[in-house]
Amino acid sequence: MAVPMPLHREGDPSMTNSWNLSGNATTERVGHAIDVVVEEILITAGIEEPPVDTIELARRLDLDVAWDRSMPTRARMVRSARGAASGRTSILLRPEPRHERRQWAVAHEIGESEAHRIFARLDLCPNDVAEQVREQVANLFANRLLLPSRWFLTTDSSGDWDLFQLKDRFSTASHEVIARRSLDFGHHSIVTIFDQGKITFRGASFASSPPGPTMLERRCQKTVHELGERHHETDEQVSVTGWPICEPGWHREILRLTAHEDGFDPAG
């Protein structure tokens, strides 16, 4: 019998505060610099609305995209042997069953190739940036390229952040990336991902380590798991919405908690 495989998790979309960068490269400045470069790239490529097809985008940026089944990683960027001056740049992509994986992998490689523009806006020399930070920036770039800030916020101007509606609009991004990206805009929100009934991610817009799930969240997750459909719960302080993201042999639920008031204390 085939062993069910877990749903995919892209590179960590979360923004950390540990950049190890000199100067004023704060979380906000890094995010803004990425947003500006993303906007410039989309304008250059003539892409005016979502979804962003990163494979097509790469080609419009004069990057070749080719398949390589032998690669141990999802994607990597290479330059032809004719030399840096005249050779073409290609993104080698490992075949993946889910199109969101392919889209994110190409977005990440575009981020690697454009990182120098981001660092220039932060008044940083690329050679002085640690490899771990470069990887973080490429991850963040991938998420913001698939979900550009202006389009993402405009699409959900009501503030409901309905995951299924956002997925319809931004079809090249995974449900997880969409949910975690929503934390960039919610002042008092928590996103939790359950895989096979166990928490595999819990993040908040207001804290690096949010407290454990409330009883309301637990009840919402149980209902979504049992019914296999979207479910919403609310009380005096918070609202919780859960969505089932399931495949044969694997169950995932994504929950988003939103506080009704700014003074909400989830630890209280």
VMD Tcl script that draws the C-alpha trace (Angstrom):
set ca {
  {0.00 0.00 0.00}
  {1.32 3.42 -0.92}
  {2.32 5.61 1.99}
  {0.47 8.97 1.91}
  {2.80 11.92 1.49}
  {2.33 15.10 3.51}
  {1.16 18.22 1.78}
  {3.97 20.42 0.62}
  {5.59 23.12 2.73}
  {7.43 25.85 0.85}
  {10.36 27.72 2.28}
  {9.55 29.61 5.44}
  {7.50 32.65 4.47}
  {7.86 34.25 7.88}
  {9.94 37.38 8.40}
  {12.37 37.19 11.28}
  {13.98 39.98 13.23}
  {17.40 38.30 13.27}
  {18.92 39.65 10.09}
  {22.50 40.10 11.23}
  {22.64 43.08 8.90}
  {24.31 46.37 9.58}
  {22.57 49.72 9.50}
  {18.80 50.15 9.56}
  {17.78 46.98 7.69}
  {14.70 46.44 9.83}
  {11.96 43.95 9.07}
  {9.84 46.75 7.62}
  {12.63 48.08 5.40}
  {13.44 44.62 4.07}
  {9.79 43.96 3.28}
  {9.40 47.33 1.57}
  {12.56 46.83 -0.49}
  {11.29 43.45 -1.69}
  {7.88 44.94 -2.54}
  {9.47 47.68 -4.65}
  {11.62 45.21 -6.59}
  {8.63 42.90 -7.12}
  {6.59 45.80 -8.50}
  {9.44 46.79 -10.84}
  {9.81 43.23 -12.13}
  {6.09 42.81 -12.79}
  {5.98 46.13 -14.66}
  {9.01 45.15 -16.75}
  {7.41 41.81 -17.60}
  {4.07 43.39 -18.42}
  {2.13 41.42 -15.80}
  {-0.77 43.55 -14.59}
  {-2.92 41.22 -12.50}
  {-2.81 37.92 -10.60}
  {-2.17 35.09 -10.75}
  {1.57 35.45 -11.31}
  {2.85 32.58 -13.44}
  {6.51 32.60 -12.42}
  {7.57 30.24 -15.21}
  {6.16 32.62 -17.81}
  {7.61 35.55 -15.84}
  {11.08 33.98 -15.95}
  {10.85 33.66 -19.72}
  {9.78 37.29 -20.05}
  {12.86 38.18 -18.01}
  {14.97 36.31 -20.58}
  {15.61 33.38 -18.25}
  {15.38 29.90 -19.73}
  {13.44 27.30 -17.74}
  {14.40 23.65 -18.23}
  {13.60 20.37 -16.47}
  {16.23 18.26 -14.74}
  {15.02 15.05 -13.06}
  {18.44 14.36 -11.55}
  {18.56 17.41 -9.29}
  {18.50 16.82 -5.51}
  {16.90 20.25 -4.98}
  {13.74 21.70 -6.50}
  {15.50 24.33 -8.59}
  {18.78 26.05 -9.21}
  {20.11 28.77 -11.47}
  {22.97 28.11 -13.89}
  {24.79 30.07 -16.56}
  {25.84 28.53 -19.85}
  {29.50 27.72 -20.44}
  {29.95 30.58 -22.88}
  {30.86 32.87 -20.00}
  {29.26 35.37 -17.72}
  {29.28 38.10 -20.34}
  {27.61 36.24 -23.22}
  {26.10 33.10 -21.72}
  {22.37 32.73 -21.03}
  {21.02 32.15 -17.56}
  {18.73 29.20 -16.99}
  {16.60 27.92 -14.14}
  {16.78 24.15 -13.87}
  {13.61 22.79 -12.35}
  {12.98 19.36 -10.89}
  {9.61 17.94 -11.98}
  {7.07 18.24 -9.16}
  {3.52 16.86 -9.01}
  {2.00 20.09 -7.64}
  {2.10 23.21 -9.73}
  {2.40 25.41 -6.59}
  {5.76 23.75 -5.84}
  {7.04 24.52 -9.32}
  {5.80 28.09 -9.15}
  {7.38 28.74 -5.76}
  {10.69 27.15 -6.74}
  {11.01 29.37 -9.82}
  {9.98 32.43 -7.78}
  {12.73 31.63 -5.29}
  {15.37 31.42 -8.03}
  {14.22 34.72 -9.51}
  {14.63 36.12 -6.01}
  {18.19 34.83 -5.89}
  {18.97 36.50 -9.21}
  {17.41 39.82 -8.17}
  {18.70 39.90 -4.58}
  {21.36 42.46 -5.47}
  {18.61 44.99 -6.25}
  {17.03 44.41 -2.86}
  {20.32 44.79 -1.02}
  {21.11 47.94 -3.01}
  {17.92 49.51 -1.68}
  {19.09 48.61 1.82}
  {22.52 50.18 1.17}
  {24.18 46.79 1.58}
  {26.90 45.11 -0.40}
  {25.66 41.65 -1.48}
  {29.06 40.14 -0.70}
  {28.70 41.20 2.94}
  {25.35 39.45 3.43}
  {25.41 36.03 5.10}
  {24.15 33.09 3.03}
  {21.41 32.36 5.56}
  {20.07 35.90 5.20}
  {20.22 35.69 1.40}
  {18.13 32.54 1.61}
  {15.61 34.26 3.89}
  {15.33 37.16 1.49}
  {14.84 34.81 -1.48}
  {12.08 32.98 0.44}
  {10.34 36.24 1.25}
  {10.72 37.43 -2.32}
  {9.09 34.23 -3.60}
  {6.05 34.73 -1.39}
  {5.71 38.42 -2.25}
  {6.13 37.70 -5.96}
  {3.33 35.14 -5.90}
  {1.29 37.42 -3.62}
  {2.26 41.02 -4.41}
  {1.36 43.29 -1.50}
  {-0.76 45.78 -3.42}
  {-2.79 43.14 -5.24}
  {-3.12 40.93 -2.19}
  {-4.40 43.70 0.04}
  {-6.74 45.10 -2.62}
  {-8.23 41.68 -3.31}
  {-9.20 41.32 0.34}
  {-10.19 44.89 1.08}
  {-13.07 43.60 3.23}
  {-10.61 42.04 5.68}
  {-12.32 38.65 5.69}
  {-9.22 36.85 4.39}
  {-11.27 33.95 3.02}
  {-8.63 31.39 2.08}
  {-10.62 29.73 -0.70}
  {-11.47 33.03 -2.38}
  {-7.86 34.16 -2.19}
  {-6.72 30.84 -3.64}
  {-9.06 31.31 -6.60}
  {-7.48 34.72 -7.25}
  {-3.85 33.76 -6.55}
  {-3.95 30.23 -7.92}
  {-0.18 29.83 -8.32}
  {0.41 30.15 -4.55}
  {-0.33 27.33 -2.12}
  {-3.00 27.61 0.58}
  {-0.27 27.64 3.21}
  {1.69 30.49 1.66}
  {-1.52 32.51 1.27}
  {-2.51 31.92 4.90}
  {0.91 32.78 6.28}
  {1.22 35.82 4.02}
  {-2.04 37.16 5.45}
  {-0.23 37.66 8.76}
  {1.69 40.52 7.16}
  {-1.55 42.51 7.10}
  {-3.48 41.43 10.20}
  {-2.72 43.42 13.35}
  {-4.03 40.79 15.77}
  {-4.19 37.48 13.95}
  {-2.90 33.95 14.40}
  {-2.60 31.29 11.70}
  {-2.38 27.63 12.69}
  {-1.84 24.63 10.42}
  {-2.83 21.13 11.50}
  {-1.51 18.10 9.61}
  {-3.10 14.79 10.51}
  {-4.44 16.47 13.67}
  {-1.06 17.81 14.83}
  {0.12 21.42 14.76}
  {2.88 21.88 12.19}
  {2.85 25.68 12.14}
  {1.52 28.42 14.41}
  {2.41 32.03 13.76}
  {1.07 35.43 14.73}
  {1.14 38.95 13.36}
  {2.02 40.36 16.78}
  {4.46 37.87 18.36}
  {7.24 35.52 17.31}
  {5.96 32.77 19.62}
  {2.19 32.94 20.09}
  {0.54 30.95 22.90}
  {-1.15 27.62 22.25}
  {-4.56 27.27 20.61}
  {-7.64 28.45 22.45}
  {-10.60 26.18 23.11}
  {-12.45 27.97 20.32}
  {-9.68 27.11 17.87}
  {-9.57 23.49 19.01}
  {-13.32 23.18 18.55}
  {-13.18 24.80 15.12}
  {-10.38 22.49 13.97}
  {-12.28 19.43 15.16}
  {-15.40 20.49 13.28}
  {-13.49 21.22 10.06}
  {-11.69 17.87 10.33}
  {-14.91 15.92 10.87}
  {-17.11 17.70 8.33}
  {-14.47 18.45 5.70}
  {-15.83 21.93 5.04}
  {-15.17 25.56 5.95}
  {-16.31 26.46 9.46}
  {-16.51 29.71 11.41}
  {-16.77 30.30 15.18}
  {-16.82 33.49 17.20}
  {-17.07 34.72 20.79}
  {-16.81 38.09 22.53}
  {-13.07 38.46 21.86}
  {-12.14 36.58 18.68}
  {-13.35 34.99 15.47}
  {-11.88 31.74 14.12}
  {-12.28 30.38 10.62}
  {-11.03 26.99 9.48}
  {-10.58 25.53 6.01}
  {-9.98 21.88 5.04}
  {-7.05 21.31 2.66}
  {-7.19 17.59 2.07}
  {-5.87 14.97 -0.30}
  {-6.39 11.20 -0.35}
  {-4.70 9.82 2.77}
  {-3.80 13.22 4.20}
  {-5.81 15.76 6.19}
  {-4.80 19.37 6.74}
  {-6.74 22.16 8.38}
  {-5.73 25.81 8.27}
  {-7.16 28.13 10.94}
  {-7.08 31.90 11.18}
  {-7.93 33.63 14.45}
  {-8.69 37.34 14.41}
  {-9.23 39.50 17.50}
  {-12.22 41.84 17.58}
  {-10.33 44.49 19.57}
  {-6.76 45.75 19.67}
  {-6.56 45.03 23.40}
  {-7.01 41.30 22.97}
  {-4.44 39.28 24.93}
  {-4.30 35.68 23.62}
  {-2.19 34.64 26.60}
  {-4.77 35.92 29.01}
}
mol new
graphics top color blue
foreach p $ca { graphics top sphere $p radius 0.5 }
foreach p [lrange $ca 0 end-1] q [lrange $ca 1 end] { graphics top cylinder $p $q radius 0.2 }
display resetview
